[in-house]
């Protein structure tokens, strides 16, 4: 796999959107935190660039 051409773009997962105390909180958004962590760790493990 040519990881130089792959990018994991983690969009709009700032605390304000995901944390219930955040100013821009989206109800239920905290439910995806575990999956986002898994995806980020998988990308890092496979030397895929991560943009937050």
TADA-V914773 format. One record per residue. N is the residue number from 1. RES is the residue in one small letter. PHI is phi as a letter, one per 30 degrees, with the letter a starting at -180 (999 if undefined). Layout:
n={N N}
res={RES RES}
phi={PHI PHI}
This chain:
n={1 2 3 4 5 6 7 8 9 10 11 12 13 14 15 16 17 18 19 20 21 22 23 24 25 26 27 28 29 30 31 32 33 34 35 36 37 38 39 40 41 42 43 44 45 46 47 48 49 50 51 52}
res={x x x x x x x x x x x x x x x x x x x x x x x x x x x x x x x x x x x x x x x x x x x x x x x x x x x x}
phi={999 d d d c c b c c c c h c d e d d c d e d d d c e c e i d d d c e d d d d d d d d d d d e c h c d c c c}
